[in-house]
Amino acid sequence: MILSFRNITILFFSIASFNASGQLTASFDLPSTVCLNQQIEISNTTINGVNYQWDFCMNDLDSLPQYHSTYPINEASFTADIDIAFEEGQWHGYVTDFLLKKVFRLDYGDNLNNSPVLIDLGNPNNLLNSPYQMRLYKDQGIWYGFIVNSGNNLLIRWTFGDGLDAPPSITESLGNFGSLSRPYGIQLIKENDQYIAVIPNNSNNSITLINFGTTLSNFPSIGDAITIGNDIGLSAADKISIIESNGSWYGLICSSGNNKIFRIEFGSTLFDSNYTFTDIGTVSKPFGIELIQEGLSFYGLVVGQTTGFYRINFGIDIESVPTIEAIGKLNIPDQFRTLKVIRESPGWHAYTTSRNNGIVSRIDFNDQCTGNLSSNTETEPQ
């Protein structure tokens, strides 16, 4: 691939999905220095890549987001959360219903701009009890869905043996792990070869970390779980978002009882009781959060229950004192319950659900690039 640029500052951003053959290793080769208007050649050396998104600009998340659409699920009552996954050219959304104790699937086809087809997945094996957040992860070619039950304090696992366009082939309860207490959020992390579930507890204001070992099909025990954070000022702990940067793990967590956002510095090891919490600012009733690195900058995107969207800007240093900007509701009705951010080059989509009327809404952060080639989905864009 040979490209010519008029701007000295260049960012190459690549996303690829896992496939059945092994773990993704994103990699590419390019010159360490270039001159203005010089053509450069870039070689994609990614291992096990399936889908690619190249972004040649940055700071799209600095833009003012725009309202895109609202989709009502008329059959729903209390849409608590949404997760979205991409498999074999198709987009699927999964929406939990807190009151009806079920999950709806939204099939968008090959484009998230399509009107979705609604599939009621119900409550397989009657295991869902006031389900809140659901998160999907693919391990060794199999998709898994993990759902936290806030009604009976259990972690539920769905196994999609026939793929995401089919109902789960296995549904099972993994238990309480001696510490789940009205869990409202969950994130799945792979650290080296270990899978870790991170679950905030709304009732006892703690965070449970569960080590699944080398595969998500394992059955971890109480001895594989640790609890942190119950001594740092959390109040009604809600959603959490964690990323890795330069060998260290960082997280943001919603503390809706006292209108706070906390930053967590885990250090080089996530599954550990050594951590640092920092109160980084105020958001009214924060119920959803995403921590994102785009280019050289770090952002937190948050939704407040009745106040809408907020942007936390750390600049290039995630450990800095950030600024918090209120963006507003952007014409989205009702209460905000969660946040899911999707990167679909050249922009970003942010999805949220509403407390009543089964509403799923989307806003977009649009591409800010003025160059001739802002993004591409080829293996090696020309």
Backbone torsions as a table, in degrees:
resi	resn	phi	psi	omega
1	MET	NA	127.9	177.9
2	ILE	-122.5	124.9	-178.3
3	LEU	-129.3	149.4	177.4
4	SER	-119.8	133.2	-175.9
5	PHE	-125.8	147.4	176.3
6	ARG	-98.9	-1.2	-177.2
7	ASN	-121.5	133.2	-176.6
8	ILE	-69.8	-33.7	-177.7
9	THR	-83.1	117.7	-175.8
10	ILE	-129.5	137.2	173.2
11	LEU	-123.2	130.8	174.1
12	PHE	-111.9	124.3	-175.2
13	PHE	-126.4	124.3	-175.7
14	SER	-127.4	135.3	174.1
15	ILE	-123.1	134.2	173.7
16	ALA	-139.5	153.5	-177.6
17	SER	-94.9	161.0	172.4
18	PHE	-69.2	153.8	167.6
19	ASN	-131.8	178.7	-172.6
20	ALA	-67.8	-16.8	-172.9
21	SER	-83.7	-12.3	177.9
22	GLY	155.0	-171.3	-175.6
23	GLN	-80.0	143.0	178.0
24	LEU	-71.3	135.3	169.6
25	THR	-127.5	101.5	-179.1
26	ALA	-78.0	131.0	-176.8
27	SER	-161.4	145.9	172.8
28	PHE	-155.3	154.6	-179.2
29	ASP	-110.8	137.6	176.5
30	LEU	-156.3	160.9	-180.0
31	PRO	-63.2	148.2	-179.8
32	SER	-78.5	-24.2	177.8
33	THR	-137.2	146.2	176.4
34	VAL	-141.0	163.3	177.0
35	CYS	-109.4	160.7	179.2
36	LEU	-58.2	131.2	179.7
37	ASN	69.7	7.1	177.8
38	GLN	-77.6	138.2	172.1
39	GLN	-78.5	138.8	178.7
40	ILE	-127.9	151.9	179.7
41	GLU	-112.4	130.8	-179.1
42	ILE	-120.0	134.0	179.9
43	SER	-113.7	126.0	178.3
44	ASN	-84.1	114.5	-178.4
45	THR	-113.6	22.5	-179.2
46	THR	-62.1	139.7	178.1
47	ILE	-103.7	130.8	177.7
48	ASN	66.6	27.4	175.7
49	GLY	-77.9	143.8	177.8
50	VAL	-118.2	-50.5	-180.0
51	ASN	-125.1	143.6	-175.4
52	TYR	-126.6	143.2	171.4
53	GLN	-133.9	108.9	177.8
54	TRP	-97.4	130.4	178.1
55	ASP	-123.1	119.7	-176.8
56	PHE	-100.3	10.9	175.1
57	CYS	-132.8	171.4	179.8
58	MET	-142.4	174.6	176.8
59	ASN	67.9	30.6	171.4
60	ASP	-61.1	-30.6	-177.7
61	LEU	-74.6	-4.1	171.0
62	ASP	-79.1	-15.4	-174.6
63	SER	-74.3	162.2	174.8
64	LEU	-79.6	117.3	-177.7
65	PRO	-66.7	154.8	-178.4
66	GLN	-118.9	138.3	174.0
67	TYR	-61.4	134.3	179.8
68	HIS	-109.7	-55.5	-174.1
69	SER	-166.1	162.3	172.4
70	THR	-130.6	132.6	179.5
71	TYR	-120.7	115.1	178.8
72	PRO	-86.8	129.7	170.8
73	ILE	-95.5	97.1	-172.3
74	ASN	-63.8	-26.5	-178.6
75	GLU	-80.4	-9.4	-174.3
76	ALA	-90.0	166.3	179.6
77	SER	-121.6	-53.3	-176.6
78	PHE	-136.9	90.4	-179.6
79	THR	-78.3	106.6	-171.6
80	ALA	-88.3	-30.5	-172.4
81	ASP	-160.0	159.1	174.0
82	ILE	-139.2	139.8	167.8
83	ASP	-128.3	152.0	-176.3
84	ILE	-133.0	135.7	-179.2
85	ALA	-136.5	156.3	-178.0
86	PHE	-120.5	123.7	179.7
87	GLU	-142.3	126.5	174.7
88	GLU	50.5	47.0	175.6
89	GLY	79.9	6.0	-176.6
90	GLN	-122.9	140.2	176.2
91	TRP	-98.8	134.1	178.5
92	HIS	-129.5	132.8	173.4
93	GLY	-110.4	143.9	179.8
94	TYR	-124.6	121.6	-174.4
95	VAL	-118.8	123.8	177.2
96	THR	-88.7	143.6	176.0
97	ASP	-115.4	111.7	-174.6
98	PHE	-62.9	-44.0	-174.7
99	LEU	-83.1	-40.7	-178.8
100	LEU	-81.7	-8.0	176.0
101	LYS	57.4	54.3	-179.4
102	LYS	-153.0	176.7	177.6
103	VAL	-128.0	136.1	172.7
104	PHE	-105.9	142.5	174.2
105	ARG	-108.4	135.2	176.6
106	LEU	-110.2	114.6	179.4
107	ASP	-97.7	109.8	-177.7
108	TYR	-92.1	-4.2	-175.4
109	GLY	71.1	-143.7	-174.2
110	ASP	-89.7	6.5	-176.0
111	ASN	-150.2	126.7	-179.8
112	LEU	-68.7	-9.3	174.6
113	ASN	-81.1	-10.3	177.8
114	ASN	-70.2	152.4	168.9
115	SER	-72.6	125.4	-173.9
116	PRO	-73.6	154.5	170.3
117	VAL	-92.8	128.0	-175.5
118	LEU	-89.1	128.7	175.5
119	ILE	-123.2	123.9	177.5
120	ASP	-88.5	107.9	-179.8
121	LEU	-84.2	-10.0	174.8
122	GLY	69.0	-146.2	-177.7
123	ASN	-131.7	78.3	-176.4
124	PRO	-57.4	132.6	-179.3
125	ASN	60.2	12.0	177.5
126	ASN	55.9	36.7	-176.3
127	LEU	-93.2	-17.4	-177.6
128	LEU	-79.5	133.3	-179.6
129	ASN	-140.8	102.3	-173.1
130	SER	49.1	59.5	-178.3
131	PRO	-67.6	141.4	178.9
132	TYR	-114.4	-104.2	-174.6
133	GLN	-82.1	144.2	175.8
134	MET	-126.4	134.3	177.5
135	ARG	-132.5	138.1	-177.0
136	LEU	-103.9	145.8	177.4
137	TYR	-152.1	142.5	179.7
138	LYS	-105.7	126.0	-178.7
139	ASP	-133.0	120.8	177.4
140	GLN	53.9	42.2	175.6
141	GLY	83.1	-1.1	-179.0
142	ILE	-115.7	132.7	174.9
143	TRP	-86.5	138.9	175.3
144	TYR	-124.8	144.4	172.1
145	GLY	-118.2	126.7	179.3
146	PHE	-111.9	127.1	-174.9
147	ILE	-124.5	132.0	175.4
148	VAL	-95.0	127.2	176.6
149	ASN	-90.9	110.9	177.4
150	SER	-80.2	-15.4	-178.2
151	GLY	-76.9	-39.0	-179.4
152	ASN	-127.4	13.5	171.3
153	ASN	61.5	43.7	179.3
154	LEU	-122.5	153.3	173.7
155	LEU	-101.0	125.2	-177.6
156	ILE	-109.0	137.8	177.4
157	ARG	-117.9	128.4	170.8
158	TRP	-105.8	133.8	175.2
159	THR	-110.6	121.6	-178.8
160	PHE	-97.6	74.6	-177.3
161	GLY	-65.1	-23.8	-179.9
162	ASP	-104.8	14.3	178.4
163	GLY	93.7	171.0	-174.7
164	LEU	-75.8	-14.5	177.8
165	ASP	-87.6	11.9	177.1
166	ALA	-128.7	160.6	175.2
167	PRO	-64.1	161.5	177.8
168	PRO	-61.6	138.9	179.5
169	SER	-84.2	-23.9	178.3
170	ILE	-137.3	132.4	171.8
171	THR	-127.7	132.2	-175.4
172	GLU	-153.9	151.5	174.9
173	SER	-92.2	132.2	178.6
174	LEU	-96.5	-6.0	174.4
175	GLY	104.4	-167.8	-174.1
176	ASN	-106.2	-22.5	179.6
177	PHE	61.7	20.5	175.1
178	GLY	71.5	6.2	-174.0
179	SER	-146.0	-13.9	-178.6
180	LEU	-67.6	129.1	-175.7
181	SER	-144.0	96.7	-172.3
182	ARG	50.9	62.8	-179.8
183	PRO	-70.5	130.3	-178.8
184	TYR	-112.0	-14.7	-176.1
185	GLY	-141.5	162.8	176.1
186	ILE	-158.0	140.1	169.1
187	GLN	-135.3	141.5	178.3
188	LEU	-105.3	130.7	-176.7
189	ILE	-127.1	139.6	169.7
190	LYS	-108.0	114.4	178.4
191	GLU	-111.8	111.6	-171.3
192	ASN	57.4	-116.5	179.9
193	ASP	-108.7	16.0	-177.0
194	GLN	-111.2	133.9	175.3
195	TYR	-95.3	131.1	-177.4
196	ILE	-128.9	129.4	172.8
197	ALA	-97.4	131.4	-179.9
198	VAL	-115.6	119.6	-170.1
199	ILE	-129.7	112.7	173.0
200	PRO	-74.4	141.9	179.6
201	ASN	-109.9	116.5	-173.9
202	ASN	-72.6	-28.1	-173.6
203	SER	-84.0	-46.5	-177.2
204	ASN	-104.4	8.2	172.7
205	ASN	54.3	54.8	177.6
206	SER	-137.8	176.4	177.5
207	ILE	-128.0	124.5	177.2
208	THR	-97.9	129.9	174.3
209	LEU	-112.8	127.4	-177.0
210	ILE	-119.9	124.3	-179.4
211	ASN	-95.3	112.8	179.0
212	PHE	-85.7	-4.6	-175.6
213	GLY	78.3	-144.8	-170.2
214	THR	-87.8	-3.4	177.9
215	THR	-149.4	145.4	-180.0
216	LEU	-75.4	-4.9	176.4
217	SER	-84.5	-5.7	179.0
218	ASN	-68.1	164.1	176.5
219	PHE	-114.9	87.8	-179.3
220	PRO	-66.6	153.8	-179.3
221	SER	-108.8	178.8	177.7
222	ILE	-57.2	-34.8	179.9
223	GLY	-67.7	-13.1	178.2
224	ASP	-95.2	10.1	-177.8
225	ALA	-122.0	144.0	172.5
226	ILE	-129.9	159.1	-179.4
227	THR	-123.9	133.9	178.6
228	ILE	-133.7	168.7	166.5
229	GLY	84.7	3.3	-175.8
230	ASN	-85.8	13.7	-178.3
231	ASP	-131.6	21.6	-171.0
232	ILE	-122.7	6.6	174.1
233	GLY	102.8	11.3	174.4
234	LEU	-64.3	143.9	176.3
235	SER	-139.6	115.7	-174.5
236	ALA	56.0	61.1	-179.6
237	ALA	-58.1	136.6	-175.2
238	ASP	-124.7	-126.2	-173.9
239	LYS	-75.0	160.0	-179.9
240	ILE	-138.5	151.1	176.6
241	SER	-142.3	132.3	-172.8
242	ILE	-131.8	139.3	173.4
243	ILE	-136.5	165.1	174.5
244	GLU	-109.7	137.3	177.2
245	SER	-144.6	123.1	177.1
246	ASN	52.6	42.5	174.6
247	GLY	83.5	3.2	178.6
248	SER	-125.4	153.2	-179.0
249	TRP	-104.5	135.8	179.9
250	TYR	-132.2	148.7	177.7
251	GLY	-141.4	158.1	168.7
252	LEU	-122.0	137.5	-179.8
253	ILE	-132.1	141.0	178.0
254	CYS	-84.1	132.8	174.8
255	SER	-120.8	86.2	-167.5
256	SER	-74.9	-21.0	-178.7
257	GLY	-70.8	-28.6	178.1
258	ASN	-122.6	16.7	173.5
259	ASN	60.0	43.2	-175.9
260	LYS	-121.1	153.1	166.7
261	ILE	-116.6	127.9	177.9
262	PHE	-110.3	140.7	169.5
263	ARG	-96.6	137.6	177.9
264	ILE	-115.0	126.5	173.3
265	GLU	-107.9	107.6	-176.6
266	PHE	-85.5	-21.0	-173.2
267	GLY	85.8	-156.4	-173.7
268	SER	-78.0	-14.4	-179.0
269	THR	-125.5	125.8	-178.2
270	LEU	-76.7	-46.0	-175.3
271	PHE	-84.7	81.8	-173.1
272	ASP	-160.8	153.4	178.3
273	SER	-91.7	5.5	175.8
274	ASN	-94.1	120.9	-176.2
275	TYR	-160.7	164.8	175.6
276	THR	-131.2	127.8	176.4
277	PHE	-104.9	138.7	176.7
278	THR	-134.0	128.2	173.5
279	ASP	-74.6	114.2	-175.3
280	ILE	-104.5	-1.8	176.4
281	GLY	150.6	-177.1	-171.9
282	THR	-112.1	132.7	170.2
283	VAL	-136.4	132.7	-176.9
284	SER	-69.6	117.6	177.6
285	LYS	46.2	63.8	-178.7
286	PRO	-70.4	125.7	-177.4
287	PHE	-121.1	-8.3	178.6
288	GLY	-151.5	145.5	-174.9
289	ILE	-154.2	146.5	173.3
290	GLU	-138.6	130.5	173.7
291	LEU	-103.3	124.0	-169.9
292	ILE	-134.9	138.2	166.5
293	GLN	-105.8	120.4	175.0
294	GLU	-120.5	116.1	-175.6
295	GLY	64.1	-126.4	-179.8
296	LEU	-93.8	-3.4	-171.4
297	SER	-108.5	154.2	179.4
298	PHE	-116.8	136.4	-177.9
299	TYR	-132.9	148.3	164.8
300	GLY	-116.6	127.7	173.8
301	LEU	-109.4	133.2	-172.4
302	VAL	-135.7	148.7	167.7
303	VAL	-117.5	134.2	172.8
304	GLY	-96.6	148.3	-171.3
305	GLN	-51.5	-47.9	-177.1
306	THR	-120.8	0.6	-174.3
307	THR	-110.3	-12.1	174.5
308	GLY	92.3	-144.3	-168.9
309	PHE	-89.8	145.3	173.4
310	TYR	-131.2	151.0	175.1
311	ARG	-121.5	126.5	175.0
312	ILE	-104.3	123.9	-176.2
313	ASN	-116.2	114.9	178.5
314	PHE	-94.0	-6.4	-171.3
315	GLY	67.4	-142.7	-176.9
316	ILE	-91.4	0.4	-177.2
317	ASP	-123.8	106.9	-176.9
318	ILE	-66.9	-17.7	179.0
319	GLU	-92.0	4.9	-178.9
320	SER	-78.5	170.6	171.7
321	VAL	-80.3	114.8	-172.8
322	PRO	-85.5	167.8	167.3
323	THR	-98.8	148.2	178.5
324	ILE	-122.0	122.6	-176.7
325	GLU	-116.6	127.1	175.1
326	ALA	-82.0	121.2	-179.9
327	ILE	-93.9	-35.8	177.8
328	GLY	107.7	-173.9	-173.3
329	LYS	-85.7	-21.2	176.5
330	LEU	54.6	42.8	175.3
331	ASN	69.3	13.2	177.9
332	ILE	-86.1	127.6	-175.8
333	PRO	-80.1	158.6	168.8
334	ASP	68.9	-173.1	-176.8
335	GLN	-76.4	151.5	176.7
336	PHE	-97.8	131.6	-174.8
337	ARG	-115.9	-21.8	-174.9
338	THR	-161.4	177.8	178.8
339	LEU	-149.7	132.3	174.0
340	LYS	-134.7	122.3	-178.3
341	VAL	-108.4	130.1	-178.2
342	ILE	-118.5	132.3	173.1
343	ARG	-91.1	113.1	172.9
344	GLU	-128.8	98.7	-173.1
345	SER	-53.0	135.5	13.7
346	PRO	-95.6	6.3	-176.6
347	GLY	-124.3	-165.7	179.5
348	TRP	-128.9	143.4	173.8
349	HIS	-114.6	136.9	174.9
350	ALA	-119.5	122.8	-178.9
351	TYR	-107.7	143.9	174.6
352	THR	-141.3	157.4	175.0
353	THR	-114.8	158.3	-177.4
354	SER	-112.1	154.1	-175.0
355	ARG	-60.9	-41.1	-175.9
356	ASN	-119.8	162.9	169.4
357	ASN	69.3	11.4	173.2
358	GLY	60.1	40.5	-172.8
359	ILE	-94.9	132.1	170.8
360	VAL	-115.2	124.0	-176.4
361	SER	-122.1	156.6	-178.7
362	ARG	-136.4	137.3	168.0
363	ILE	-121.0	161.2	-177.5
364	ASP	-126.1	137.2	166.1
365	PHE	-100.3	113.7	-170.4
366	ASN	-89.6	156.9	180.0
367	ASP	-58.3	130.7	-179.3
368	GLN	-102.4	9.5	-172.9
369	CYS	-80.5	142.2	176.0
370	THR	-111.5	3.8	-179.0
371	GLY	-77.9	171.1	179.9
372	ASN	-71.0	-30.2	-179.6
373	LEU	-128.3	101.9	-178.1
374	SER	-94.7	-31.2	-177.6
375	SER	-157.8	165.5	-179.8
376	ASN	-164.3	150.5	179.8
377	THR	-115.1	9.9	177.5
378	GLU	-78.1	163.2	176.6
379	THR	-61.5	-43.8	173.9
380	GLU	-136.7	97.4	-175.9
381	PRO	-65.0	146.7	179.7
382	GLN	-103.6	NA	NA
